[in-house]
Amino acid sequence: MRIKEKFGLDELLSLLCDGTELSAEDNLRGYLLALERSGYLVRLNRRGADNSPRWWLSRNTGPNAPAWNRQTRTVADTNTGEVRHIETRRRIPNNA
């Protein structure tokens, strides 16, 4: 994300996954939503070629990626020491 700055789900999947992961797309989609809700990502108006959402990394705090904890619904940033609580849960539809 730091290298590309603007990206879509499919771009990240092709960079991060080799196809053996279980639920990679759903897990990455949930992570992106958590980062969006905690202020690290901004969803762009411009969509990908397949009409899928794209994001911009608006809050680059350092080399370590923020960690999403689904159980506690928190995003922890080891670069800043911040922990942000995510209140609501909403899935990102494929064509949102």
N, C-alpha and C positions, 0 to 999 in steps of 0.2 A: 504494500500500500504506500509506503514511504517513497519508493522508487517511481511508481506510476502516478501517484497523486489522484488521478481520475481513473475509475475502473468499474467493471461490472462483475457480477457473480461468476459468469462463465470464464472470464479472464483469470480470476483468482483460482477457480477450480482447476484450470489447466496448468497453472503455475505450481499449485500446492499439492495436488492429488495425483496418485498413480492409478486410481481405479479400484484399488483393493479395500478402500475405507468403507465402512458401513455408514450410510446416511450422510455422506460428505456434504451434499448440496443442502440438506435441511439444517445440518449443524452450522455450516458457513452462513446460511441465510439468517439463522438466529443470532450468530455472532455479529453480523453486519447490522442487524436491527438494534442490538444492544449498544453497539458503538454509535449508531445514529441517535438513539434516545439519550445517550449520555454526553452527546455533544462533540464526539470525535469525527463523525462523518456527517456530510450534508448530502441529501438526495438531490441529484441534478434534474432539471427539467428535460434535458436532452436524454433520450433513451438510446439503448444499443440497437444494432441492426435487427435483432429479433424482437424489438420493442420491450426489452427487459430493462429494469432500473439500473442506473449508474450512480456512483457516489464520488464525492470529493473528500479527501482527507483534510479536514479543516483545522484539526487540532493535533499537530505533530509534536509530541512532548519529549521524544527521545528515541533511543535505539530499541528499547524493550516494548513489545506489543502489549496493549492493555489486556488483562485477563478477565474473561466473562465467567462468572460462577452462576450457573443456572439455578442451583438449589437456593442460594441466598439472594438471587436476583441482583447481584452487584457486579460492577466493573471496577477492577483494581488496576491502578497505574503505578508500577514500581519506579517509573522515572520521576514522578512527582510525590508519591506517597498517598495520593488521593484514592478514596473509595467512593464510588457513586452508586446509589440505590436506584434501580429501575422499577417504577411503580406498576405499570400495566404491561400486559403481554398482548402482542399483536403480530401475526405472521405477515411476512412480505409475500404477497401473491406473485406468481411467476410473471404476470402481465401487469403488475401494479404500476 
